[in-house]
Amino acid sequence: MRDEYDFSKGKRGLFSRDLKDLHFPVYLDPKLEEYYQKIATKKNIDLNTIVNTILEKEMELHDTLS
């Protein structure tokens, strides 16, 4: 390892990204995943779309009851 490193030509933030673009994975219970995956397969759409649709409907229901 060197005693000193030259960062004079380095560019700040070159490999960083805004946190608003960062998406954390959500892990479903295996039973839930299996259930909704079957529905997604029958409808020929991906699991993410099914789960997002369900969560959007839940959000709408919550907003109407609030």
N, CA, C and O atoms as a Tripos MOL2 file, in Angstrom:
@<TRIPOS>MOLECULE
protein
  264   263    66     0     0
PROTEIN
NO_CHARGES

@<TRIPOS>ATOM
      1 N           0.8320   -1.1710    0.0000 N.3       1 MET1
      2 CA          0.0000    0.0000    0.0000 C.3       1 MET1
      3 C           0.8850    1.2450    0.0000 C.2       1 MET1
      4 O           1.8970    1.3070    0.6970 O.2       1 MET1
      5 N           0.4880    2.2140   -0.7810 N.am      2 ARG2
      6 CA          1.2830    3.4400   -0.8680 C.3       2 ARG2
      7 C           1.0900    4.3160    0.3690 C.2       2 ARG2
      8 O           0.0890    4.2140    1.0790 O.2       2 ARG2
      9 N           2.0710    5.1710    0.6020 N.am      3 ASP3
     10 CA          1.9540    6.1370    1.6950 C.3       3 ASP3
     11 C           0.9350    7.2210    1.3480 C.2       3 ASP3
     12 O           0.2000    7.6820    2.2210 O.2       3 ASP3
     13 N           0.8860    7.6330    0.0660 N.am      4 GLU4
     14 CA         -0.0430    8.6690   -0.3880 C.3       4 GLU4
     15 C          -0.6460    8.2720   -1.7290 C.2       4 GLU4
     16 O          -0.0150    7.5710   -2.5200 O.2       4 GLU4
     17 N          -1.8570    8.7180   -1.9750 N.am      5 TYR5
     18 CA         -2.5400    8.4930   -3.2470 C.3       5 TYR5
     19 C          -2.9250    9.8440   -3.8310 C.2       5 TYR5
     20 O          -3.2710   10.7690   -3.0970 O.2       5 TYR5
     21 N          -2.8640    9.9540   -5.1570 N.am      6 ASP6
     22 CA         -3.1870   11.2080   -5.8430 C.3       6 ASP6
     23 C          -4.6140   11.1290   -6.3870 C.2       6 ASP6
     24 O          -4.8860   10.3910   -7.3340 O.2       6 ASP6
     25 N          -5.5120   11.8910   -5.7830 N.am      7 PHE7
     26 CA         -6.9000   11.9380   -6.2340 C.3       7 PHE7
     27 C          -7.2100   13.2330   -6.9870 C.2       7 PHE7
     28 O          -8.3790   13.5780   -7.1610 O.2       7 PHE7
     29 N          -6.1930   13.9410   -7.4270 N.am      8 SER8
     30 CA         -6.3960   15.2410   -8.0700 C.3       8 SER8
     31 C          -7.1800   15.1220   -9.3770 C.2       8 SER8
     32 O          -7.8510   16.0770   -9.7700 O.2       8 SER8
     33 N          -7.1150   13.9950  -10.0490 N.am      9 LYS9
     34 CA         -7.8420   13.8120  -11.3170 C.3       9 LYS9
     35 C          -9.1380   13.0240  -11.1240 C.2       9 LYS9
     36 O          -9.8150   12.6780  -12.0930 O.2       9 LYS9
     37 N          -9.4720   12.7490   -9.8790 N.am     10 GLY10
     38 CA        -10.6990   12.0080   -9.5900 C.3      10 GLY10
     39 C         -11.9390   12.8710   -9.7720 C.2      10 GLY10
     40 O         -11.8710   14.0960   -9.6710 O.2      10 GLY10
     41 N         -13.0680   12.2310  -10.0390 N.am     11 LYS11
     42 CA        -14.3400   12.9310  -10.2020 C.3      11 LYS11
     43 C         -15.2670   12.5230   -9.0630 C.2      11 LYS11
     44 O         -15.5630   11.3420   -8.8840 O.2      11 LYS11
     45 N         -15.7210   13.5040   -8.2990 N.am     12 ARG12
     46 CA        -16.5940   13.2630   -7.1570 C.3      12 ARG12
     47 C         -17.9630   12.7780   -7.6330 C.2      12 ARG12
     48 O         -18.5460   13.3400   -8.5600 O.2      12 ARG12
     49 N         -18.4670   11.7230   -6.9830 N.am     13 GLY13
     50 CA        -19.8110   11.2220   -7.2620 C.3      13 GLY13
     51 C         -19.9510   10.4340   -8.5430 C.2      13 GLY13
     52 O         -21.0750   10.1880   -8.9800 O.2      13 GLY13
     53 N         -18.8650   10.0290   -9.1610 N.am     14 LEU14
     54 CA        -18.9180    9.3190  -10.4320 C.3      14 LEU14
     55 C         -19.6690    7.9960  -10.3170 C.2      14 LEU14
     56 O         -20.3920    7.6200  -11.2400 O.2      14 LEU14
     57 N         -19.5140    7.2950   -9.2230 N.am     15 PHE15
     58 CA        -20.1390    5.9820   -9.0610 C.3      15 PHE15
     59 C         -21.2890    5.9850   -8.0570 C.2      15 PHE15
     60 O         -21.7690    4.9180   -7.6760 O.2      15 PHE15
     61 N         -21.7330    7.1500   -7.6280 N.am     16 SER16
     62 CA        -22.8380    7.2070   -6.6680 C.3      16 SER16
     63 C         -24.1320    7.5340   -7.4030 C.2      16 SER16
     64 O         -24.1100    8.0310   -8.5290 O.2      16 SER16
     65 N         -25.2620    7.2500   -6.7540 N.am     17 ARG17
     66 CA        -26.5520    7.5980   -7.3390 C.3      17 ARG17
     67 C         -27.4660    8.1230   -6.2370 C.2      17 ARG17
     68 O         -27.2390    7.8990   -5.0480 O.2      17 ARG17
     69 N         -28.4910    8.8190   -6.6660 N.am     18 ASP18
     70 CA        -29.4210    9.4230   -5.7270 C.3      18 ASP18
     71 C         -30.2070    8.3290   -5.0030 C.2      18 ASP18
     72 O         -30.5900    7.3310   -5.6130 O.2      18 ASP18
     73 N         -30.4420    8.5140   -3.7260 N.am     19 LEU19
     74 CA        -31.1540    7.5090   -2.9380 C.3      19 LEU19
     75 C         -32.5920    7.3150   -3.3860 C.2      19 LEU19
     76 O         -33.1580    6.2460   -3.1550 O.2      19 LEU19
     77 N         -33.2100    8.3150   -4.0240 N.am     20 LYS20
     78 CA        -34.5870    8.1610   -4.4900 C.3      20 LYS20
     79 C         -34.6800    7.1110   -5.6010 C.2      20 LYS20
     80 O         -35.7560    6.5640   -5.8410 O.2      20 LYS20
     81 N         -33.5730    6.8270   -6.2750 N.am     21 ASP21
     82 CA        -33.5520    5.8180   -7.3320 C.3      21 ASP21
     83 C         -33.2380    4.4240   -6.8090 C.2      21 ASP21
     84 O         -33.2430    3.4550   -7.5690 O.2      21 ASP21
     85 N         -32.9670    4.3230   -5.5170 N.am     22 LEU22
     86 CA        -32.6040    3.0500   -4.9140 C.3      22 LEU22
     87 C         -33.8620    2.2970   -4.4970 C.2      22 LEU22
     88 O         -34.6820    2.8290   -3.7490 O.2      22 LEU22
     89 N         -34.0190    1.0790   -4.9670 N.am     23 HIS23
     90 CA        -35.1800    0.2550   -4.6380 C.3      23 HIS23
     91 C         -34.7270   -0.9410   -3.8030 C.2      23 HIS23
     92 O         -33.8440   -1.7050   -4.1920 O.2      23 HIS23
     93 N         -35.3630   -1.0710   -2.6490 N.am     24 PHE24
     94 CA        -35.0300   -2.1840   -1.7740 C.3      24 PHE24
     95 C         -35.8930   -3.3850   -2.1360 C.2      24 PHE24
     96 O         -37.0700   -3.2210   -2.4580 O.2      24 PHE24
     97 N         -35.3350   -4.5770   -2.0900 N.am     25 PRO25
     98 CA        -36.1390   -5.7610   -2.3940 C.3      25 PRO25
     99 C         -37.1500   -6.0390   -1.2850 C.2      25 PRO25
    100 O         -36.8900   -5.7790   -0.1110 O.2      25 PRO25
    101 N         -38.2860   -6.5640   -1.6720 N.am     26 VAL26
    102 CA        -39.3160   -6.9600   -0.7190 C.3      26 VAL26
    103 C         -39.4690   -8.4710   -0.8540 C.2      26 VAL26
    104 O         -39.7010   -8.9820   -1.9500 O.2      26 VAL26
    105 N         -39.3400   -9.1710    0.2450 N.am     27 TYR27
    106 CA        -39.4220  -10.6250    0.2250 C.3      27 TYR27
    107 C         -40.7680  -11.0750    0.7580 C.2      27 TYR27
    108 O         -41.1450  -10.7380    1.8800 O.2      27 TYR27
    109 N         -41.4870  -11.8340   -0.0440 N.am     28 LEU28
    110 CA        -42.7820  -12.3470    0.3560 C.3      28 LEU28
    111 C         -42.6170  -13.6470    1.1160 C.2      28 LEU28
    112 O         -41.6510  -14.3840    0.9180 O.2      28 LEU28
    113 N         -43.5690  -13.9140    1.9830 N.am     29 ASP29
    114 CA        -43.6450  -15.2130    2.6320 C.3      29 ASP29
    115 C         -43.7750  -16.2610    1.5170 C.2      29 ASP29
    116 O         -44.4920  -16.0250    0.5440 O.2      29 ASP29
    117 N         -43.1080  -17.3960    1.6340 N.am     30 PRO30
    118 CA        -43.1580  -18.4030    0.5590 C.3      30 PRO30
    119 C         -44.5820  -18.8110    0.1530 C.2      30 PRO30
    120 O         -44.8510  -19.0370   -1.0260 O.2      30 PRO30
    121 N         -45.4890  -18.9040    1.1330 N.am     31 LYS31
    122 CA        -46.8760  -19.2520    0.8220 C.3      31 LYS31
    123 C         -47.5270  -18.1820   -0.0480 C.2      31 LYS31
    124 O         -48.2090  -18.4940   -1.0240 O.2      31 LYS31
    125 N         -47.3150  -16.9360    0.3080 N.am     32 LEU32
    126 CA        -47.8740  -15.8310   -0.4730 C.3      32 LEU32
    127 C         -47.2680  -15.7680   -1.8700 C.2      32 LEU32
    128 O         -47.9680  -15.5610   -2.8600 O.2      32 LEU32
    129 N         -45.9720  -15.9490   -1.9260 N.am     33 GLU33
    130 CA        -45.2970  -15.9110   -3.2200 C.3      33 GLU33
    131 C         -45.8310  -16.9980   -4.1440 C.2      33 GLU33
    132 O         -46.0870  -16.7460   -5.3210 O.2      33 GLU33
    133 N         -45.9950  -18.1860   -3.6210 N.am     34 GLU34
    134 CA        -46.5080  -19.2980   -4.4220 C.3      34 GLU34
    135 C         -47.9340  -19.0080   -4.9040 C.2      34 GLU34
    136 O         -48.2610  -19.2460   -6.0670 O.2      34 GLU34
    137 N         -48.7700  -18.4960   -4.0110 N.am     35 TYR35
    138 CA        -50.1670  -18.1920   -4.3490 C.3      35 TYR35
    139 C         -50.2440  -17.1450   -5.4620 C.2      35 TYR35
    140 O         -50.9270  -17.3540   -6.4650 O.2      35 TYR35
    141 N         -49.5470  -16.0250   -5.2870 N.am     36 TYR36
    142 CA        -49.6180  -14.9560   -6.2750 C.3      36 TYR36
    143 C         -48.8560  -15.2890   -7.5550 C.2      36 TYR36
    144 O         -49.1930  -14.7840   -8.6260 O.2      36 TYR36
    145 N         -47.8470  -16.1230   -7.4500 N.am     37 GLN37
    146 CA        -47.1300  -16.5440   -8.6520 C.3      37 GLN37
    147 C         -48.0400  -17.3880   -9.5500 C.2      37 GLN37
    148 O         -47.9690  -17.2870  -10.7750 O.2      37 GLN37
    149 N         -48.8900  -18.2150   -8.9480 N.am     38 LYS38
    150 CA        -49.8500  -18.9980   -9.7190 C.3      38 LYS38
    151 C         -50.8150  -18.0810  -10.4640 C.2      38 LYS38
    152 O         -51.1250  -18.3090  -11.6330 O.2      38 LYS38
    153 N         -51.2880  -17.0380   -9.7710 N.am     39 ILE39
    154 CA        -52.1910  -16.0810  -10.4120 C.3      39 ILE39
    155 C         -51.4770  -15.3650  -11.5630 C.2      39 ILE39
    156 O         -52.0350  -15.2060  -12.6480 O.2      39 ILE39
    157 N         -50.2510  -14.9430  -11.3130 N.am     40 ALA40
    158 CA        -49.4720  -14.2410  -12.3440 C.3      40 ALA40
    159 C         -49.2420  -15.1250  -13.5550 C.2      40 ALA40
    160 O         -49.3100  -14.6570  -14.6920 O.2      40 ALA40
    161 N         -48.9710  -16.3980  -13.3180 N.am     41 THR41
    162 CA        -48.7390  -17.3240  -14.4210 C.3      41 THR41
    163 C         -50.0060  -17.5180  -15.2400 C.2      41 THR41
    164 O         -49.9580  -17.5330  -16.4700 O.2      41 THR41
    165 N         -51.1440  -17.6660  -14.5570 N.am     42 LYS42
    166 CA        -52.4200  -17.8200  -15.2600 C.3      42 LYS42
    167 C         -52.7350  -16.6040  -16.1190 C.2      42 LYS42
    168 O         -53.2530  -16.7400  -17.2280 O.2      42 LYS42
    169 N         -52.4260  -15.4210  -15.6130 N.am     43 LYS43
    170 CA        -52.7350  -14.1840  -16.3310 C.3      43 LYS43
    171 C         -51.6100  -13.7730  -17.2870 C.2      43 LYS43
    172 O         -51.7310  -12.7820  -18.0080 O.2      43 LYS43
    173 N         -50.5350  -14.5290  -17.2880 N.am     44 ASN44
    174 CA        -49.3780  -14.2900  -18.1550 C.3      44 ASN44
    175 C         -48.7560  -12.9020  -17.9070 C.2      44 ASN44
    176 O         -48.3930  -12.1990  -18.8500 O.2      44 ASN44
    177 N         -48.6420  -12.5240  -16.6260 N.am     45 ILE45
    178 CA        -47.9520  -11.2990  -16.2320 C.3      45 ILE45
    179 C         -46.9750  -11.6330  -15.1110 C.2      45 ILE45
    180 O         -47.0360  -12.7070  -14.5140 O.2      45 ILE45
    181 N         -46.0900  -10.7110  -14.8410 N.am     46 ASP46
    182 CA        -45.0780  -11.0200  -13.8160 C.3      46 ASP46
    183 C         -45.6030  -10.7830  -12.4010 C.2      46 ASP46
    184 O         -46.5980  -10.0870  -12.1950 O.2      46 ASP46
    185 N         -44.9200  -11.3710  -11.4510 N.am     47 LEU47
    186 CA        -45.3080  -11.3080  -10.0420 C.3      47 LEU47
    187 C         -45.3090   -9.8690   -9.5180 C.2      47 LEU47
    188 O         -46.1770   -9.4950   -8.7290 O.2      47 LEU47
    189 N         -44.3430   -9.0690   -9.9530 N.am     48 ASN48
    190 CA        -44.2740   -7.6780   -9.4990 C.3      48 ASN48
    191 C         -45.5540   -6.9190   -9.8350 C.2      48 ASN48
    192 O         -46.0440   -6.1370   -9.0200 O.2      48 ASN48
    193 N         -46.0890   -7.1430  -11.0140 N.am     49 THR49
    194 CA        -47.3010   -6.4540  -11.4370 C.3      49 THR49
    195 C         -48.4760   -6.8450  -10.5570 C.2      49 THR49
    196 O         -49.2650   -5.9890  -10.1560 O.2      49 THR49
    197 N         -48.5980   -8.1320  -10.2530 N.am     50 ILE50
    198 CA        -49.6840   -8.6100   -9.3840 C.3      50 ILE50
    199 C         -49.5850   -7.9680   -8.0000 C.2      50 ILE50
    200 O         -50.5720   -7.4450   -7.4840 O.2      50 ILE50
    201 N         -48.4140   -8.0090   -7.4120 N.am     51 VAL51
    202 CA        -48.2290   -7.4810   -6.0560 C.3      51 VAL51
    203 C         -48.4480   -5.9700   -6.0400 C.2      51 VAL51
    204 O         -49.0790   -5.4540   -5.1180 O.2      51 VAL51
    205 N         -47.9420   -5.2560   -7.0380 N.am     52 ASN52
    206 CA        -48.1430   -3.8080   -7.0900 C.3      52 ASN52
    207 C         -49.6190   -3.4630   -7.2480 C.2      52 ASN52
    208 O         -50.0960   -2.5100   -6.6310 O.2      52 ASN52
    209 N         -50.3410   -4.2100   -8.0540 N.am     53 THR53
    210 CA        -51.7740   -3.9770   -8.2320 C.3      53 THR53
    211 C         -52.5200   -4.1750   -6.9230 C.2      53 THR53
    212 O         -53.3730   -3.3640   -6.5650 O.2      53 THR53
    213 N         -52.2080   -5.2390   -6.2120 N.am     54 ILE54
    214 CA        -52.8530   -5.5200   -4.9230 C.3      54 ILE54
    215 C         -52.5530   -4.4060   -3.9320 C.2      54 ILE54
    216 O         -53.4530   -3.9550   -3.2230 O.2      54 ILE54
    217 N         -51.3120   -3.9570   -3.8700 N.am     55 LEU55
    218 CA        -50.9400   -2.9010   -2.9310 C.3      55 LEU55
    219 C         -51.5850   -1.5630   -3.3060 C.2      55 LEU55
    220 O         -51.9580   -0.7900   -2.4240 O.2      55 LEU55
    221 N         -51.7160   -1.2870   -4.5890 N.am     56 GLU56
    222 CA        -52.3940   -0.0590   -5.0180 C.3      56 GLU56
    223 C         -53.8620   -0.0820   -4.6090 C.2      56 GLU56
    224 O         -54.3920    0.9240   -4.1380 O.2      56 GLU56
    225 N         -54.5210   -1.2250   -4.7880 N.am     57 LYS57
    226 CA        -55.9250   -1.3540   -4.3930 C.3      57 LYS57
    227 C         -56.0690   -1.2050   -2.8770 C.2      57 LYS57
    228 O         -57.0190   -0.5870   -2.3970 O.2      57 LYS57
    229 N         -55.1530   -1.7560   -2.1530 N.am     58 GLU58
    230 CA        -55.1530   -1.6290   -0.6840 C.3      58 GLU58
    231 C         -54.9940   -0.1680   -0.2780 C.2      58 GLU58
    232 O         -55.6470    0.2990    0.6560 O.2      58 GLU58
    233 N         -54.1330    0.5430   -0.9780 N.am     59 MET59
    234 CA        -53.9120    1.9530   -0.7030 C.3      59 MET59
    235 C         -55.1830    2.7650   -0.9950 C.2      59 MET59
    236 O         -55.5540    3.6440   -0.2170 O.2      59 MET59
    237 N         -55.8420    2.4670   -2.1120 N.am     60 GLU60
    238 CA        -57.0890    3.1440   -2.4630 C.3      60 GLU60
    239 C         -58.1690    2.8720   -1.4020 C.2      60 GLU60
    240 O         -58.8910    3.7800   -0.9910 O.2      60 GLU60
    241 N         -58.2640    1.6170   -0.9740 N.am     61 LEU61
    242 CA        -59.2460    1.2530    0.0490 C.3      61 LEU61
    243 C         -58.9670    2.0030    1.3510 C.2      61 LEU61
    244 O         -59.8890    2.5180    1.9830 O.2      61 LEU61
    245 N         -57.7170    2.0640    1.7430 N.am     62 HIS62
    246 CA        -57.3270    2.7610    2.9520 C.3      62 HIS62
    247 C         -57.6710    4.2460    2.8530 C.2      62 HIS62
    248 O         -58.1490    4.8380    3.8210 O.2      62 HIS62
    249 N         -57.4300    4.8490    1.6910 N.am     63 ASP63
    250 CA        -57.7140    6.2680    1.5040 C.3      63 ASP63
    251 C         -59.2100    6.5560    1.5570 C.2      63 ASP63
    252 O         -59.6170    7.6010    2.0630 O.2      63 ASP63
    253 N         -60.0250    5.6550    1.0480 N.am     64 THR64
    254 CA        -61.4830    5.8870    1.0840 C.3      64 THR64
    255 C         -62.0400    5.7140    2.4900 C.2      64 THR64
    256 O         -63.0540    6.3260    2.8250 O.2      64 THR64
    257 N         -61.4090    4.9030    3.3080 N.am     65 LEU65
    258 CA        -61.8810    4.6750    4.6680 C.3      65 LEU65
    259 C         -61.3520    5.7140    5.6520 C.2      65 LEU65
    260 O         -61.8890    5.8590    6.7500 O.2      65 LEU65
    261 N         -60.3260    6.4200    5.2730 N.am     66 SER66
    262 CA        -59.7170    7.4170    6.1750 C.3      66 SER66
    263 C         -60.4860    8.7130    6.1740 C.2      66 SER66
    264 O         -60.1110    9.6540    6.8740 O.2      66 SER66
@<TRIPOS>BOND
     1     1     2 1
     2     2     3 1
     3     3     4 2
     4     3     5 am
     5     5     6 1
     6     6     7 1
     7     7     8 2
     8     7     9 am
     9     9    10 1
    10    10    11 1
    11    11    12 2
    12    11    13 am
    13    13    14 1
    14    14    15 1
    15    15    16 2
    16    15    17 am
    17    17    18 1
    18    18    19 1
    19    19    20 2
    20    19    21 am
    21    21    22 1
    22    22    23 1
    23    23    24 2
    24    23    25 am
    25    25    26 1
    26    26    27 1
    27    27    28 2
    28    27    29 am
    29    29    30 1
    30    30    31 1
    31    31    32 2
    32    31    33 am
    33    33    34 1
    34    34    35 1
    35    35    36 2
    36    35    37 am
    37    37    38 1
    38    38    39 1
    39    39    40 2
    40    39    41 am
    41    41    42 1
    42    42    43 1
    43    43    44 2
    44    43    45 am
    45    45    46 1
    46    46    47 1
    47    47    48 2
    48    47    49 am
    49    49    50 1
    50    50    51 1
    51    51    52 2
    52    51    53 am
    53    53    54 1
    54    54    55 1
    55    55    56 2
    56    55    57 am
    57    57    58 1
    58    58    59 1
    59    59    60 2
    60    59    61 am
    61    61    62 1
    62    62    63 1
    63    63    64 2
    64    63    65 am
    65    65    66 1
    66    66    67 1
    67    67    68 2
    68    67    69 am
    69    69    70 1
    70    70    71 1
    71    71    72 2
    72    71    73 am
    73    73    74 1
    74    74    75 1
    75    75    76 2
    76    75    77 am
    77    77    78 1
    78    78    79 1
    79    79    80 2
    80    79    81 am
    81    81    82 1
    82    82    83 1
    83    83    84 2
    84    83    85 am
    85    85    86 1
    86    86    87 1
    87    87    88 2
    88    87    89 am
    89    89    90 1
    90    90    91 1
    91    91    92 2
    92    91    93 am
    93    93    94 1
    94    94    95 1
    95    95    96 2
    96    95    97 am
    97    97    98 1
    98    98    99 1
    99    99   100 2
   100    99   101 am
   101   101   102 1
   102   102   103 1
   103   103   104 2
   104   103   105 am
   105   105   106 1
   106   106   107 1
   107   107   108 2
   108   107   109 am
   109   109   110 1
   110   110   111 1
   111   111   112 2
   112   111   113 am
   113   113   114 1
   114   114   115 1
   115   115   116 2
   116   115   117 am
   117   117   118 1
   118   118   119 1
   119   119   120 2
   120   119   121 am
   121   121   122 1
   122   122   123 1
   123   123   124 2
   124   123   125 am
   125   125   126 1
   126   126   127 1
   127   127   128 2
   128   127   129 am
   129   129   130 1
   130   130   131 1
   131   131   132 2
   132   131   133 am
   133   133   134 1
   134   134   135 1
   135   135   136 2
   136   135   137 am
   137   137   138 1
   138   138   139 1
   139   139   140 2
   140   139   141 am
   141   141   142 1
   142   142   143 1
   143   143   144 2
   144   143   145 am
   145   145   146 1
   146   146   147 1
   147   147   148 2
   148   147   149 am
   149   149   150 1
   150   150   151 1
   151   151   152 2
   152   151   153 am
   153   153   154 1
   154   154   155 1
   155   155   156 2
   156   155   157 am
   157   157   158 1
   158   158   159 1
   159   159   160 2
   160   159   161 am
   161   161   162 1
   162   162   163 1
   163   163   164 2
   164   163   165 am
   165   165   166 1
   166   166   167 1
   167   167   168 2
   168   167   169 am
   169   169   170 1
   170   170   171 1
   171   171   172 2
   172   171   173 am
   173   173   174 1
   174   174   175 1
   175   175   176 2
   176   175   177 am
   177   177   178 1
   178   178   179 1
   179   179   180 2
   180   179   181 am
   181   181   182 1
   182   182   183 1
   183   183   184 2
   184   183   185 am
   185   185   186 1
   186   186   187 1
   187   187   188 2
   188   187   189 am
   189   189   190 1
   190   190   191 1
   191   191   192 2
   192   191   193 am
   193   193   194 1
   194   194   195 1
   195   195   196 2
   196   195   197 am
   197   197   198 1
   198   198   199 1
   199   199   200 2
   200   199   201 am
   201   201   202 1
   202   202   203 1
   203   203   204 2
   204   203   205 am
   205   205   206 1
   206   206   207 1
   207   207   208 2
   208   207   209 am
   209   209   210 1
   210   210   211 1
   211   211   212 2
   212   211   213 am
   213   213   214 1
   214   214   215 1
   215   215   216 2
   216   215   217 am
   217   217   218 1
   218   218   219 1
   219   219   220 2
   220   219   221 am
   221   221   222 1
   222   222   223 1
   223   223   224 2
   224   223   225 am
   225   225   226 1
   226   226   227 1
   227   227   228 2
   228   227   229 am
   229   229   230 1
   230   230   231 1
   231   231   232 2
   232   231   233 am
   233   233   234 1
   234   234   235 1
   235   235   236 2
   236   235   237 am
   237   237   238 1
   238   238   239 1
   239   239   240 2
   240   239   241 am
   241   241   242 1
   242   242   243 1
   243   243   244 2
   244   243   245 am
   245   245   246 1
   246   246   247 1
   247   247   248 2
   248   247   249 am
   249   249   250 1
   250   250   251 1
   251   251   252 2
   252   251   253 am
   253   253   254 1
   254   254   255 1
   255   255   256 2
   256   255   257 am
   257   257   258 1
   258   258   259 1
   259   259   260 2
   260   259   261 am
   261   261   262 1
   262   262   263 1
   263   263   264 2
@<TRIPOS>SUBSTRUCTURE
     1 MET1         2 RESIDUE 1 A MET
     2 ARG2         6 RESIDUE 1 A ARG
     3 ASP3        10 RESIDUE 1 A ASP
     4 GLU4        14 RESIDUE 1 A GLU
     5 TYR5        18 RESIDUE 1 A TYR
     6 ASP6        22 RESIDUE 1 A ASP
     7 PHE7        26 RESIDUE 1 A PHE
     8 SER8        30 RESIDUE 1 A SER
     9 LYS9        34 RESIDUE 1 A LYS
    10 GLY10       38 RESIDUE 1 A GLY
    11 LYS11       42 RESIDUE 1 A LYS
    12 ARG12       46 RESIDUE 1 A ARG
    13 GLY13       50 RESIDUE 1 A GLY
    14 LEU14       54 RESIDUE 1 A LEU
    15 PHE15       58 RESIDUE 1 A PHE
    16 SER16       62 RESIDUE 1 A SER
    17 ARG17       66 RESIDUE 1 A ARG
    18 ASP18       70 RESIDUE 1 A ASP
    19 LEU19       74 RESIDUE 1 A LEU
    20 LYS20       78 RESIDUE 1 A LYS
    21 ASP21       82 RESIDUE 1 A ASP
    22 LEU22       86 RESIDUE 1 A LEU
    23 HIS23       90 RESIDUE 1 A HIS
    24 PHE24       94 RESIDUE 1 A PHE
    25 PRO25       98 RESIDUE 1 A PRO
    26 VAL26      102 RESIDUE 1 A VAL
    27 TYR27      106 RESIDUE 1 A TYR
    28 LEU28      110 RESIDUE 1 A LEU
    29 ASP29      114 RESIDUE 1 A ASP
    30 PRO30      118 RESIDUE 1 A PRO
    31 LYS31      122 RESIDUE 1 A LYS
    32 LEU32      126 RESIDUE 1 A LEU
    33 GLU33      130 RESIDUE 1 A GLU
    34 GLU34      134 RESIDUE 1 A GLU
    35 TYR35      138 RESIDUE 1 A TYR
    36 TYR36      142 RESIDUE 1 A TYR
    37 GLN37      146 RESIDUE 1 A GLN
    38 LYS38      150 RESIDUE 1 A LYS
    39 ILE39      154 RESIDUE 1 A ILE
    40 ALA40      158 RESIDUE 1 A ALA
    41 THR41      162 RESIDUE 1 A THR
    42 LYS42      166 RESIDUE 1 A LYS
    43 LYS43      170 RESIDUE 1 A LYS
    44 ASN44      174 RESIDUE 1 A ASN
    45 ILE45      178 RESIDUE 1 A ILE
    46 ASP46      182 RESIDUE 1 A ASP
    47 LEU47      186 RESIDUE 1 A LEU
    48 ASN48      190 RESIDUE 1 A ASN
    49 THR49      194 RESIDUE 1 A THR
    50 ILE50      198 RESIDUE 1 A ILE
    51 VAL51      202 RESIDUE 1 A VAL
    52 ASN52      206 RESIDUE 1 A ASN
    53 THR53      210 RESIDUE 1 A THR
    54 ILE54      214 RESIDUE 1 A ILE
    55 LEU55      218 RESIDUE 1 A LEU
    56 GLU56      222 RESIDUE 1 A GLU
    57 LYS57      226 RESIDUE 1 A LYS
    58 GLU58      230 RESIDUE 1 A GLU
    59 MET59      234 RESIDUE 1 A MET
    60 GLU60      238 RESIDUE 1 A GLU
    61 LEU61      242 RESIDUE 1 A LEU
    62 HIS62      246 RESIDUE 1 A HIS
    63 ASP63      250 RESIDUE 1 A ASP
    64 THR64      254 RESIDUE 1 A THR
    65 LEU65      258 RESIDUE 1 A LEU
    66 SER66      262 RESIDUE 1 A SER
